[in-house]
């Protein structure tokens, strides 16, 4: 299990080990709330903390995370503290003086907190799926009807381009709804001309430059999602490096085992290279924090891996590996 998927224990490691054994899951341990705060950007399943751990109390922690928090006052709690913690958003306040087996009780509380959080996420996903299905489908169908009517009155290649864009949006919504409904990305792959998809994914109306540095191979993928992956990488380069950025695409390895997308922008510092793939993470006021998370999601669906290094010019280089080359 990766660190980011573990429950996080704030406090003494001995109790963390005991609770982890009872839970059947290994805890990540942070000795202080300050140390824990540095890890809250990770996908931590749950946080267990004393109400008065070293450095800062649990109330500061509760304000800085949306993860479920189980508060376990190691020196004994009070009803006033319990009320305050629960009102502040704690999932559970467990006074160890009221139970016979503290590790087992904490483990049970963690399981409940994680289960409740997952149920809440599922409810939110269902609500979001409904919004996407009804609120986005309707204007797309209206736009399609408008294009059809316009084509009956005039002949213009621009109408065809707009129609293709609308069809592309419809297809992406289908992919999103499938992901929301199944909880995983199911793909049917086939041989896809990578260079053709690169050119299709390149954004129009920008002064950015695209350089295809190698003869790109045919790869085993699902074309629509591969195009979405590349669109997000290209958009990320333009958003962070400006419209004069030069983006290079080439192959990784000899013989080829993958491909890369590199730019000559400011790059991504080493300690943020894992964080940028987290949903919602962004260092830009205009960013959604979704683009690179979707890139990783699609790559994993194909059985690929995405890593970030420095490009030859000091910008960002995304390497997509373990690609089935034909």
Backbone bond lengths (Angstrom), bond angles and torsions (degrees), N, CA, C in turn:
res aa  C-N    CA-C-N  psi(-1)  N-CA   C-N-CA  omega(-1)  CA-C   N-CA-C  phi
1 X - - - 1.464 - - 1.527 109.36 -
2 X 1.339 118.20 132.17 1.446 120.61 -179.12 1.519 110.43 -73.63
3 X 1.361 115.00 155.21 1.451 120.09 -179.45 1.520 112.16 -53.21
4 X 1.341 116.33 -39.15 1.462 119.12 -173.08 1.518 112.58 -69.67
5 X 1.359 117.68 -15.48 1.461 121.06 -179.87 1.525 112.33 -98.13
6 X 1.329 117.90 -3.91 1.459 120.86 -177.06 1.519 111.67 -81.41
7 X 1.327 116.48 153.64 1.468 118.38 164.44 1.524 108.26 -64.93
8 X 1.312 116.38 150.28 1.468 121.72 -178.91 1.519 108.44 -111.01
9 X 1.330 116.60 126.39 1.462 122.28 -179.89 1.523 108.63 -107.08
10 X 1.325 116.39 124.38 1.461 121.10 178.77 1.519 108.11 -104.57
11 X 1.319 116.86 108.73 1.454 120.40 -179.11 1.516 111.91 139.35
12 X 1.331 118.18 -155.03 1.467 121.93 -173.69 1.522 112.71 -66.00
13 X 1.335 116.69 135.09 1.461 121.56 -175.95 1.530 112.26 -68.94
14 X 1.352 117.80 -26.30 1.466 120.22 -179.12 1.524 110.36 -61.98
15 X 1.331 117.01 -48.09 1.461 119.73 178.64 1.526 110.58 -66.05
16 X 1.309 116.99 -35.77 1.467 120.29 177.38 1.521 110.64 -60.01
17 X 1.326 117.20 -42.58 1.462 121.26 179.16 1.522 111.14 -63.91
18 X 1.338 116.81 -41.14 1.460 120.79 -179.51 1.529 111.04 -65.93
19 X 1.341 116.33 -43.17 1.466 120.28 179.81 1.525 109.35 -67.83
20 X 1.335 116.73 -40.72 1.456 120.86 179.16 1.517 111.68 -60.71
21 X 1.342 116.86 -40.78 1.462 120.82 178.55 1.522 110.64 -64.56
22 X 1.342 116.34 -41.60 1.467 119.99 179.00 1.526 111.65 -67.53
23 X 1.331 115.24 -32.64 1.461 120.59 -177.49 1.524 111.81 -83.54
24 X 1.333 115.91 -25.02 1.453 119.91 -175.46 1.506 112.43 78.68
25 X 1.346 116.54 21.31 1.466 121.80 178.55 1.525 108.20 -138.45
26 X 1.306 116.19 139.63 1.458 119.58 179.25 1.522 109.97 -80.09
27 X 1.329 116.19 135.83 1.452 121.97 177.89 1.525 110.77 -90.08
28 X 1.314 116.26 144.61 1.454 120.59 160.87 1.526 105.59 -83.03
29 X 1.332 117.74 142.85 1.462 121.04 -174.18 1.521 110.27 -120.84
30 X 1.322 115.72 132.58 1.460 122.75 172.47 1.527 106.90 -122.29
31 X 1.331 118.64 124.77 1.461 120.28 -175.70 1.525 114.00 -68.33
32 X 1.335 117.81 -25.67 1.460 121.15 -177.03 1.520 109.84 -135.37
33 X 1.316 115.91 163.39 1.455 120.56 175.81 1.514 111.02 -64.47
34 X 1.331 117.04 -34.87 1.462 120.58 177.86 1.519 110.27 -60.93
35 X 1.333 116.81 -43.07 1.464 120.77 177.89 1.521 110.73 -66.67
36 X 1.328 116.42 -37.87 1.465 120.35 179.19 1.524 110.92 -64.37
37 X 1.323 116.55 -38.33 1.458 120.57 -177.71 1.519 111.95 -60.54
38 X 1.331 116.66 -30.11 1.454 120.75 179.31 1.525 112.01 -70.88
39 X 1.338 117.14 -16.22 1.465 121.03 -176.22 1.522 112.85 -105.38
40 X 1.326 117.19 1.88 1.454 119.24 -173.56 1.516 113.47 -74.02
41 X 1.354 118.33 -10.37 1.455 120.47 174.19 1.505 112.16 -77.61
42 X 1.340 117.04 -10.58 1.452 121.36 179.54 1.532 109.85 -81.91
43 X 1.349 115.58 165.03 1.473 118.80 178.37 1.525 108.69 -83.50
44 X 1.319 115.85 71.70 1.457 121.77 179.71 1.524 109.28 -79.71
45 X 1.344 116.21 131.64 1.461 119.55 -175.37 1.522 112.24 -68.65
46 X 1.340 116.92 -39.31 1.457 121.63 -174.78 1.524 107.57 -164.51
47 X 1.324 116.93 154.81 1.467 121.80 177.54 1.519 108.73 -119.49
48 X 1.334 116.95 130.34 1.461 122.78 174.10 1.517 107.74 -113.03
49 X 1.323 117.73 129.07 1.463 120.15 -176.22 1.526 111.37 -149.13
50 X 1.320 114.95 154.10 1.460 121.08 168.43 1.530 107.93 -71.60
51 X 1.344 118.24 161.44 1.461 118.25 176.18 1.524 111.09 -78.95
52 X 1.329 116.96 -13.74 1.464 120.45 -179.25 1.528 110.44 -139.75
53 X 1.348 117.20 58.67 1.462 119.78 -179.59 1.524 110.79 -72.52
54 X 1.342 117.45 170.14 1.470 119.40 179.53 1.522 111.99 -57.90
55 X 1.303 116.29 146.81 1.463 127.25 174.36 1.524 113.88 82.26
56 X 1.344 118.40 -57.09 1.468 121.40 -178.74 1.520 108.90 -142.58
57 X 1.341 116.02 155.98 1.465 117.41 179.90 1.531 110.74 -86.48
58 X 1.333 115.14 173.82 1.463 119.83 -173.19 1.515 112.39 -68.34
59 X 1.326 118.50 -20.79 1.451 120.70 -176.07 1.529 111.17 -69.70
60 X 1.334 115.58 -33.56 1.460 119.08 174.69 1.538 109.63 -67.08
61 X 1.333 116.54 -38.40 1.456 121.23 178.01 1.527 110.73 -65.22
62 X 1.329 116.54 -42.11 1.458 120.60 -179.53 1.523 111.59 -61.46
63 X 1.316 116.58 -31.95 1.458 120.49 -179.74 1.520 112.57 -75.70
64 X 1.337 117.45 -18.05 1.461 120.23 -171.78 1.530 113.87 -108.67
65 X 1.322 118.35 6.09 1.465 119.60 -179.89 1.514 111.24 -140.70
66 X 1.350 115.11 149.66 1.462 120.14 172.85 1.521 110.81 -104.02
67 X 1.355 117.10 7.34 1.458 121.29 176.23 1.521 109.63 -76.23
68 X 1.319 118.50 151.60 1.463 119.09 175.36 1.524 110.13 -65.32
69 X 1.324 116.98 135.06 1.462 122.52 -177.35 1.525 109.60 -118.84
70 X 1.331 116.07 126.25 1.460 122.72 174.87 1.525 107.11 -104.70
71 X 1.320 117.12 118.63 1.457 122.21 -178.23 1.524 109.07 -96.98
72 X 1.342 116.79 124.09 1.463 123.10 -179.33 1.530 108.64 -125.95
73 X 1.316 118.75 95.64 1.467 120.93 -179.10 1.529 110.66 -70.94
74 X 1.325 117.55 106.10 1.473 121.06 -172.74 1.523 112.76 -64.68
75 X 1.317 118.18 -25.98 1.463 121.39 179.29 1.521 112.70 -97.60
76 X 1.345 116.17 12.25 1.457 119.53 -178.52 1.508 111.35 95.38
77 X 1.314 116.48 141.90 1.454 120.59 -177.37 1.504 112.90 -109.85
78 X 1.319 114.54 -176.01 1.457 121.75 176.61 1.518 108.37 -134.81
79 X 1.296 116.53 161.19 1.459 120.29 179.80 1.522 110.90 -65.25
80 X 1.345 115.92 -33.39 1.467 119.12 179.21 1.527 110.64 -66.00
81 X 1.360 116.59 -43.21 1.457 120.11 178.30 1.521 110.98 -66.27
82 X 1.336 116.35 -38.63 1.461 120.14 178.89 1.522 110.69 -61.50
83 X 1.327 115.78 -46.19 1.466 120.36 179.26 1.516 110.87 -61.42
84 X 1.334 115.75 -44.74 1.469 119.81 -179.09 1.536 111.23 -63.34
85 X 1.333 116.77 -43.02 1.464 120.42 -178.69 1.525 111.28 -65.54
86 X 1.332 117.02 -44.21 1.453 120.01 -179.24 1.523 111.41 -66.51
87 X 1.326 116.76 -38.12 1.460 120.37 176.89 1.523 111.34 -66.15
88 X 1.351 116.46 -29.42 1.462 121.14 179.79 1.524 112.49 -79.93
89 X 1.347 116.98 -7.64 1.454 119.75 175.24 1.505 116.22 116.05
90 X 1.334 118.78 4.98 1.464 120.28 177.79 1.522 110.02 -63.56
91 X 1.339 116.19 140.40 1.458 119.96 177.48 1.521 110.90 -71.05
92 X 1.345 116.22 -37.64 1.460 121.87 -178.76 1.525 108.97 -150.12
93 X 1.339 115.60 144.74 1.468 121.35 170.86 1.524 105.22 -120.62
94 X 1.344 116.18 110.41 1.456 120.98 -173.51 1.524 110.17 -113.83
95 X 1.334 116.62 111.14 1.460 121.89 177.37 1.528 108.42 -81.50
96 X 1.345 118.80 112.88 1.471 120.35 -175.61 1.522 113.72 -64.76
97 X 1.328 117.87 -18.16 1.464 119.58 179.32 1.518 112.21 -74.83
98 X 1.328 116.97 -7.68 1.466 120.56 -177.05 1.525 112.69 -101.90
99 X 1.348 117.51 1.23 1.462 120.29 -178.34 1.526 109.79 -128.06
100 X 1.329 116.55 155.22 1.466 121.22 -179.19 1.528 111.93 -82.85
101 X 1.328 117.51 -39.97 1.463 122.40 -176.91 1.526 108.14 -117.30
102 X 1.331 115.92 94.66 1.470 120.51 -174.45 1.529 111.99 -61.88
103 X 1.355 120.66 -50.57 1.472 119.35 -179.36 1.523 113.02 -57.37
104 X 1.344 117.00 -42.30 1.465 120.02 -179.74 1.522 110.92 -65.95
105 X 1.337 116.98 -39.91 1.466 120.43 179.97 1.524 111.13 -66.35
106 X 1.341 116.31 -41.35 1.466 119.81 178.38 1.526 109.97 -65.96
107 X 1.343 116.16 -41.80 1.467 119.96 178.95 1.522 110.74 -59.65
108 X 1.332 117.02 -43.20 1.465 120.60 178.91 1.525 111.11 -64.09
109 X 1.333 116.27 -39.09 1.469 120.51 178.61 1.520 111.10 -65.12
110 X 1.326 116.34 -38.98 1.467 120.66 178.20 1.522 110.05 -64.77
111 X 1.335 116.89 -44.71 1.463 120.36 179.37 1.524 111.20 -59.19
112 X 1.341 115.96 -43.05 1.473 119.35 179.12 1.523 110.74 -64.80
113 X 1.327 116.53 -42.48 1.465 120.21 -177.87 1.529 111.12 -63.73
114 X 1.337 116.24 -42.35 1.458 120.05 179.48 1.526 110.42 -66.53
115 X 1.352 116.51 -43.42 1.461 120.26 179.82 1.531 111.11 -62.07
116 X 1.333 116.73 -42.76 1.464 120.34 179.16 1.528 110.88 -64.52
117 X 1.338 116.41 -40.79 1.459 120.36 -179.88 1.528 110.61 -65.10
118 X 1.339 116.32 -41.21 1.465 120.04 178.68 1.516 111.40 -65.35
119 X 1.331 116.72 -38.75 1.468 120.06 177.89 1.525 110.46 -64.38
120 X 1.337 116.04 -38.40 1.461 120.42 178.38 1.517 110.57 -65.18
121 X 1.334 116.57 -41.52 1.464 120.85 178.40 1.528 110.08 -62.71
122 X 1.342 116.98 -43.30 1.459 120.57 179.58 1.525 111.07 -61.33
123 X 1.328 116.10 -38.93 1.466 119.55 178.55 1.522 110.88 -66.07
124 X 1.334 116.12 -40.78 1.465 119.93 178.51 1.525 111.14 -65.61
125 X 1.351 116.20 -39.93 1.462 120.16 178.51 1.522 110.31 -62.82
126 X 1.338 116.29 -42.47 1.469 120.08 179.04 1.526 110.84 -62.23
127 X 1.337 115.76 -41.56 1.466 119.57 178.90 1.526 110.87 -65.48
128 X 1.347 116.00 -43.28 1.464 120.39 -179.77 1.525 110.69 -65.04
129 X 1.334 116.09 -40.02 1.463 120.46 178.75 1.522 110.73 -60.83
130 X 1.316 115.94 -39.99 1.459 120.06 178.82 1.524 111.15 -64.98
131 X 1.337 115.71 -41.06 1.466 119.91 178.95 1.520 110.66 -63.36
132 X 1.346 115.91 -46.82 1.465 120.35 179.67 1.520 110.37 -59.28
133 X 1.330 115.34 -45.88 1.460 119.98 -175.67 1.523 112.14 -63.35
134 X 1.331 116.88 -43.46 1.462 119.90 -173.58 1.529 113.20 -91.34
135 X 1.325 117.07 -42.58 1.458 119.91 -172.86 1.523 113.25 -81.17
136 X 1.335 117.85 -24.96 1.465 119.95 178.66 1.522 112.12 -97.11
137 X 1.313 117.18 -34.48 1.463 119.69 179.90 1.528 111.89 -60.46
138 X 1.315 115.85 -42.99 1.461 119.91 -174.45 1.535 112.48 -61.06
139 X 1.345 119.87 -51.71 1.471 118.28 179.37 1.526 112.93 -65.69
140 X 1.333 118.04 -29.65 1.458 119.92 177.52 1.529 110.57 -66.56
141 X 1.330 116.62 -42.70 1.459 119.74 177.99 1.527 110.75 -64.77
142 X 1.340 116.87 -37.50 1.466 120.55 176.89 1.520 110.51 -63.00
143 X 1.344 116.24 -42.67 1.460 120.73 179.45 1.522 110.96 -64.51
144 X 1.338 117.25 -40.83 1.461 120.02 177.81 1.524 111.34 -61.23
145 X 1.323 116.24 -42.76 1.465 120.15 178.74 1.527 110.48 -63.07
146 X 1.346 116.18 -40.69 1.458 119.97 178.77 1.520 111.95 -63.78
147 X 1.310 117.47 -39.34 1.469 121.15 177.62 1.525 110.46 -63.57
148 X 1.317 116.64 -43.91 1.469 120.45 179.74 1.527 110.82 -61.02
149 X 1.345 116.64 -42.40 1.473 119.95 178.70 1.527 111.52 -65.65
150 X 1.343 115.83 -40.33 1.462 119.82 179.85 1.529 111.29 -65.26
151 X 1.333 116.46 -38.50 1.466 120.02 179.13 1.524 111.57 -64.17
152 X 1.327 117.24 -29.68 1.460 120.61 179.31 1.520 111.37 -71.24
153 X 1.336 117.04 -20.10 1.460 121.03 -176.89 1.521 112.99 -102.45
154 X 1.335 117.17 -23.32 1.461 119.16 -179.87 1.519 110.23 -152.85
155 X 1.327 115.43 159.92 1.460 121.71 -179.51 1.525 107.90 -113.64
156 X 1.336 116.14 111.14 1.464 120.47 -178.56 1.521 109.83 -145.59
157 X 1.328 115.37 134.03 1.465 119.01 177.93 1.527 111.32 -65.10
158 X 1.334 116.65 -22.99 1.462 119.50 179.51 1.533 110.99 -66.06
159 X 1.324 116.12 -34.69 1.459 118.96 177.55 1.526 110.56 -65.55
160 X 1.339 116.21 -37.88 1.463 119.44 177.13 1.528 110.90 -63.59
161 X 1.343 116.21 -41.05 1.466 120.24 179.91 1.524 110.92 -64.75
162 X 1.343 115.84 -42.34 1.462 119.25 178.21 1.526 110.09 -64.15
163 X 1.328 116.48 -41.69 1.456 120.19 178.47 1.518 112.18 -61.26
164 X 1.345 116.84 -40.53 1.466 120.54 178.17 1.528 110.72 -64.62
165 X 1.331 116.28 -38.41 1.471 119.97 178.80 1.524 110.71 -65.02
166 X 1.321 116.76 -42.06 1.465 120.61 178.75 1.528 110.28 -64.57
167 X 1.333 116.81 -41.19 1.472 120.16 176.80 1.521 110.26 -61.34
168 X 1.316 115.81 -38.40 1.477 120.46 179.31 1.533 110.02 -64.54
169 X 1.329 117.42 -42.44 1.457 120.96 177.61 1.522 110.50 -62.41
170 X 1.326 116.51 -40.63 1.467 120.92 179.15 1.525 110.44 -62.35
171 X 1.329 115.75 -40.46 1.457 120.85 -179.77 1.529 110.97 -66.74
172 X 1.325 116.45 -41.15 1.460 120.01 178.96 1.531 111.19 -65.06
173 X 1.320 117.07 -36.90 1.464 120.14 176.76 1.529 109.88 -64.35
174 X 1.335 116.72 -40.01 1.465 119.81 175.73 1.523 110.78 -58.10
175 X 1.342 116.14 -44.83 1.463 120.52 -179.99 1.524 111.23 -62.93
176 X 1.332 116.07 -42.00 1.456 120.40 -179.23 1.524 110.72 -64.76
177 X 1.326 116.91 -44.60 1.459 120.12 -179.49 1.524 111.30 -65.50
178 X 1.329 116.64 -35.45 1.463 119.63 176.76 1.520 110.26 -63.91
179 X 1.330 115.99 -42.65 1.465 120.51 178.90 1.523 110.56 -63.29
180 X 1.324 117.46 -42.92 1.455 121.12 -179.46 1.524 111.76 -67.41
181 X 1.328 116.56 -37.14 1.460 120.53 -176.52 1.523 112.63 -74.85
182 X 1.320 116.98 -37.51 1.460 120.28 -173.86 1.512 113.13 -97.42
183 X 1.337 117.23 -19.71 1.459 120.65 -176.63 1.507 112.38 78.53
184 X 1.314 117.47 2.95 1.453 120.74 177.34 1.524 108.29 -152.62
185 X 1.326 116.09 160.45 1.441 120.62 -179.66 1.525 109.37 -93.97
186 X 1.330 117.06 109.67 1.452 121.49 178.06 1.518 108.24 -96.26
187 X 1.320 117.19 127.26 1.455 120.03 -175.79 1.515 110.31 -128.99
188 X 1.311 114.90 148.91 1.453 122.11 170.72 1.519 106.06 -113.67
189 X 1.324 116.57 111.97 1.457 120.89 -173.18 1.525 111.58 -95.41
190 X 1.331 113.18 159.31 1.457 122.09 176.06 1.517 107.30 -154.84
191 X 1.307 117.42 173.13 1.454 120.01 178.00 1.516 111.05 -70.11
192 X 1.337 117.28 124.87 1.457 122.37 -176.72 1.528 109.19 -124.87
193 X 1.319 116.61 133.09 1.462 122.69 177.00 1.532 108.31 -72.08
194 X 1.326 116.85 104.66 1.464 120.80 -174.65 1.524 111.83 -60.11
195 X 1.337 117.49 -41.28 1.464 119.30 -177.91 1.521 111.41 -63.63
196 X 1.321 117.22 -39.11 1.464 120.04 178.91 1.519 111.17 -64.32
197 X 1.331 116.91 -38.35 1.463 120.20 179.66 1.529 110.60 -71.54
198 X 1.335 117.11 -37.50 1.465 120.66 176.02 1.525 110.14 -57.58
199 X 1.332 116.29 -47.24 1.466 120.05 -178.85 1.529 111.34 -66.56
200 X 1.324 117.27 -36.43 1.469 120.54 178.88 1.520 111.40 -69.14
201 X 1.346 116.47 -32.11 1.468 120.84 -176.86 1.519 112.60 -82.22
202 X 1.325 118.04 -17.58 1.462 120.55 -176.19 1.525 110.32 -65.32
203 X 1.337 118.34 129.31 1.468 120.80 -174.74 1.527 112.42 -69.80
204 X 1.319 116.10 136.20 1.450 120.62 174.77 1.523 110.95 -83.39
205 X 1.308 116.69 166.15 1.454 121.17 176.59 1.502 114.64 68.26
206 X 1.328 117.60 29.02 1.456 120.81 178.06 1.518 109.48 -130.68
207 X 1.333 115.93 152.11 1.460 120.44 177.63 1.519 112.03 -87.46
208 X 1.321 117.69 1.66 1.456 121.51 179.14 1.532 109.93 -64.43
209 X 1.331 115.15 154.04 1.454 121.15 -177.15 1.520 110.86 -110.57
210 X 1.324 116.17 137.04 1.459 122.40 175.80 1.518 108.90 -111.75
211 X 1.340 116.37 124.80 1.457 121.87 176.31 1.525 108.86 -120.38
212 X 1.308 116.71 119.07 1.460 121.34 174.82 1.519 106.54 -94.33
213 X 1.317 117.01 108.53 1.456 121.64 -167.21 1.519 113.78 -87.29
214 X 1.334 117.88 -18.51 1.458 121.58 -179.09 1.518 109.42 -133.58
215 X 1.327 114.89 167.48 1.460 119.26 170.67 1.529 107.18 -74.13
216 X 1.310 115.58 112.38 1.458 119.53 -174.42 1.525 110.44 -80.46
217 X 1.322 116.61 142.20 1.466 120.67 -173.71 1.532 112.71 -86.30
218 X 1.306 114.85 177.01 1.464 122.22 166.65 1.523 107.23 -86.70
219 X 1.316 116.72 131.79 1.461 120.72 -177.41 1.517 109.94 -121.03
220 X 1.323 115.17 154.30 1.457 120.93 177.01 1.521 108.35 -84.36
221 X 1.322 116.93 111.56 1.468 120.83 -174.93 1.516 109.26 -162.47
222 X 1.322 116.02 178.39 1.464 122.93 171.18 1.521 105.39 -106.57
223 X 1.310 117.30 119.10 1.454 122.23 -166.42 1.531 113.05 -56.45
224 X 1.313 117.29 -46.22 1.458 120.24 -175.86 1.530 111.25 -60.52
225 X 1.330 116.52 -45.92 1.455 118.82 -178.39 1.528 111.61 -72.51
226 X 1.323 117.37 -34.20 1.462 119.54 175.41 1.524 110.32 -62.19
227 X 1.321 116.59 -40.90 1.462 119.54 177.68 1.533 110.19 -64.18
228 X 1.324 117.21 -39.51 1.462 120.37 178.24 1.524 110.55 -63.10
229 X 1.323 117.29 -41.79 1.466 121.33 177.55 1.523 110.68 -57.93
230 X 1.341 116.70 -48.01 1.461 120.69 -178.30 1.525 111.51 -68.68
231 X 1.319 117.37 -39.51 1.476 120.31 178.05 1.524 110.16 -57.74
232 X 1.331 116.90 -42.29 1.458 120.03 -178.97 1.525 111.53 -68.09
233 X 1.331 117.60 -37.88 1.465 120.08 177.36 1.527 110.80 -66.49
234 X 1.322 117.04 -42.29 1.459 120.31 179.31 1.533 110.85 -65.83
235 X 1.331 115.67 -43.34 1.464 119.60 179.49 1.525 110.63 -63.38
236 X 1.329 116.93 -39.15 1.462 120.90 178.31 1.529 110.76 -60.98
237 X 1.337 116.74 -41.71 1.465 120.53 179.47 1.524 111.27 -63.68
238 X 1.334 116.47 -45.56 1.468 120.23 -179.20 1.524 110.94 -66.86
239 X 1.341 116.75 -41.19 1.464 120.32 -178.34 1.525 111.97 -63.76
240 X 1.334 117.10 -37.17 1.462 120.03 -173.93 1.524 113.87 -97.28
241 X 1.340 117.40 -22.09 1.462 119.56 -177.38 1.525 112.67 -112.94
242 X 1.321 117.55 -6.54 1.456 120.02 178.23 1.516 112.36 91.84
243 X 1.323 115.83 167.09 1.456 120.67 -173.05 1.520 113.76 -76.46
244 X 1.324 118.55 -3.48 1.459 120.35 175.29 1.531 111.42 -98.02
245 X 1.311 117.12 8.06 1.460 121.69 -178.96 1.527 110.84 -63.70
246 X 1.319 115.53 147.53 1.452 121.63 171.92 1.525 108.06 -107.90
247 X 1.313 116.09 125.68 1.456 122.18 -179.26 1.525 108.21 -111.54
248 X 1.323 115.73 129.56 1.460 121.71 -179.84 1.526 109.85 -113.16
249 X 1.313 115.46 138.57 1.458 121.99 177.22 1.523 108.12 -124.62
250 X 1.326 116.18 131.51 1.455 120.15 179.55 1.509 110.68 -156.33
251 X 1.332 116.13 -174.22 1.462 120.64 -177.16 1.519 110.77 -97.58
252 X 1.313 115.76 152.50 1.462 123.74 175.52 1.520 107.80 -105.77
253 X 1.336 116.60 129.09 1.455 120.82 175.41 1.516 113.54 88.24
254 X 1.329 116.43 160.23 1.455 123.78 176.29 1.534 108.42 -143.26
255 X 1.313 118.96 99.28 1.462 126.96 6.90 1.526 112.44 -70.58
256 X 1.322 116.00 163.32 1.463 121.19 -173.62 1.519 111.78 -63.30
257 X 1.337 114.76 134.10 1.467 121.65 174.73 1.524 111.17 -121.02
258 X 1.331 116.17 3.20 1.454 120.48 -178.85 1.515 110.00 173.49
259 X 1.321 115.43 -164.43 1.460 120.24 179.00 1.521 109.51 -144.91
260 X 1.326 116.21 166.57 1.459 120.27 -179.38 1.523 110.44 -131.84
261 X 1.322 114.52 156.33 1.458 123.15 171.49 1.529 105.92 -127.78
262 X 1.330 116.70 114.35 1.471 121.46 -175.00 1.520 110.05 -124.65
263 X 1.337 116.10 149.72 1.459 119.70 178.54 1.526 110.00 -132.17
264 X 1.333 116.10 172.23 1.462 121.02 179.34 1.529 111.27 -108.67
265 X 1.337 115.34 30.41 1.464 120.70 179.38 1.511 112.74 -83.85
266 X 1.337 117.47 -157.48 1.466 121.68 -175.55 1.519 114.38 -75.95
267 X 1.329 118.48 -12.17 1.456 121.04 179.90 1.522 112.65 80.06
268 X 1.317 115.36 179.95 1.467 122.53 179.25 1.518 107.96 -126.14
269 X 1.331 117.25 122.49 1.463 120.55 -176.60 1.524 109.53 -63.91
270 X 1.332 115.39 151.32 1.462 121.38 -170.78 1.520 113.14 -57.12
271 X 1.342 118.14 -39.80 1.467 119.50 -174.44 1.529 113.11 -77.40
272 X 1.337 117.99 -0.04 1.465 120.56 176.50 1.527 112.32 -111.77
273 X 1.311 117.32 0.44 1.457 120.08 -172.22 1.523 113.14 -69.82
274 X 1.319 117.84 -24.55 1.458 120.16 173.85 1.527 110.63 -85.84
275 X 1.334 116.42 -37.14 1.466 120.83 -176.43 1.518 112.44 -64.56
276 X 1.351 117.68 -32.32 1.465 119.18 -174.46 1.525 112.61 -65.18
277 X 1.344 117.37 -16.19 1.456 119.91 178.35 1.526 112.42 -89.78
278 X 1.343 117.10 -2.69 1.463 120.20 178.70 1.523 110.29 -77.27
279 X 1.334 116.45 136.85 1.460 120.08 176.07 1.528 109.94 -60.90
280 X 1.328 115.42 129.11 1.459 120.73 177.31 1.514 114.41 91.72
281 X 1.337 117.90 -11.18 1.467 119.18 -179.26 1.530 109.75 -81.31
282 X 1.311 116.75 129.20 1.458 121.39 175.71 1.518 109.20 -154.30
283 X 1.327 116.36 147.46 1.465 120.87 174.48 1.523 110.16 -109.55
284 X 1.335 115.51 17.60 1.452 121.23 -179.87 1.516 109.89 -124.69
285 X 1.344 116.89 136.28 1.467 119.94 -179.97 1.524 111.16 -63.84
286 X 1.337 116.72 -28.20 1.454 120.40 -178.33 1.523 112.30 -90.60
287 X 1.338 117.55 -7.55 1.460 120.61 -175.89 1.516 112.15 -79.87
288 X 1.336 115.32 153.40 1.468 120.93 178.38 1.518 112.02 -96.05
289 X 1.338 117.36 -18.72 1.453 120.39 -176.39 1.517 112.47 75.33
290 X 1.338 117.37 19.07 1.466 121.02 -178.05 1.524 113.10 -111.03
291 X 1.326 117.27 -30.53 1.455 121.26 -170.38 1.511 114.88 -54.94
292 X 1.326 117.46 -54.61 1.462 120.20 -177.17 1.525 111.38 -75.09
293 X 1.326 117.25 -28.43 1.467 119.29 174.70 1.524 110.01 -63.26
294 X 1.324 116.87 -39.35 1.459 120.87 177.60 1.522 110.54 -67.58
295 X 1.342 117.07 -37.61 1.466 120.84 176.43 1.529 110.08 -56.25
296 X 1.338 116.60 -48.91 1.463 119.82 -179.13 1.527 111.03 -65.79
297 X 1.329 117.02 -38.99 1.467 121.34 -179.53 1.529 110.50 -60.77
298 X 1.332 116.60 -45.86 1.463 120.70 -179.27 1.526 110.15 -66.96
299 X 1.338 116.57 -44.31 1.462 120.35 -179.96 1.527 110.61 -58.42
300 X 1.327 116.98 -44.77 1.465 120.33 -179.96 1.533 111.24 -64.31
301 X 1.336 116.74 -33.90 1.461 119.94 178.15 1.526 111.00 -64.33
302 X 1.335 117.16 -30.61 1.462 121.70 177.44 1.524 112.32 -86.10
303 X 1.335 116.92 -3.86 1.455 119.84 -175.41 1.517 112.78 80.83
304 X 1.345 117.29 18.56 1.452 122.58 -179.37 1.527 110.27 -98.23
305 X 1.319 115.81 166.56 1.458 121.64 173.24 1.524 109.17 -121.57
306 X 1.327 115.79 149.26 1.464 121.47 178.19 1.521 108.24 -121.07
307 X 1.314 117.20 125.98 1.460 121.62 175.43 1.524 109.13 -127.47
308 X 1.326 115.24 155.02 1.462 121.00 -179.32 1.525 109.11 -115.76
309 X 1.309 116.10 131.60 1.460 122.18 173.68 1.525 107.80 -133.74
310 X 1.338 116.11 -174.16 1.464 121.05 173.79 1.520 109.81 -87.57
311 X 1.323 116.27 138.64 1.460 119.61 173.59 1.526 109.03 -77.24
312 X 1.318 117.14 171.51 1.460 121.20 -179.51 1.522 111.97 -62.02
313 X 1.325 116.58 -24.39 1.466 120.54 -179.23 1.534 112.47 -98.04
314 X 1.331 116.49 5.31 1.459 119.65 179.26 1.505 114.42 93.15
315 X 1.320 117.55 0.24 1.458 120.97 177.45 1.517 111.36 -84.09
316 X 1.327 115.81 -158.37 1.466 120.97 179.78 1.523 109.67 -95.65
317 X 1.309 115.42 139.75 1.469 121.50 175.72 1.527 108.16 -127.35
318 X 1.332 115.77 117.16 1.460 122.21 177.68 1.525 107.55 -98.83
319 X 1.327 115.39 120.64 1.461 120.47 178.72 1.524 109.11 -106.82
320 X 1.321 115.86 123.96 1.454 121.87 178.86 1.532 106.64 -106.27
321 X 1.320 116.49 114.34 1.458 122.16 -170.94 1.515 112.09 -117.87
322 X 1.328 115.25 175.73 1.467 123.95 -177.21 1.520 110.66 61.19
323 X 1.316 115.15 33.36 1.461 120.46 -178.81 1.516 110.20 -85.98
324 X 1.332 116.56 134.71 1.459 121.28 177.22 1.525 108.02 -77.76
325 X 1.346 116.04 105.51 1.458 121.95 -178.20 1.518 110.04 -93.63
326 X 1.330 115.80 133.86 1.471 119.28 178.19 1.523 110.19 -101.48
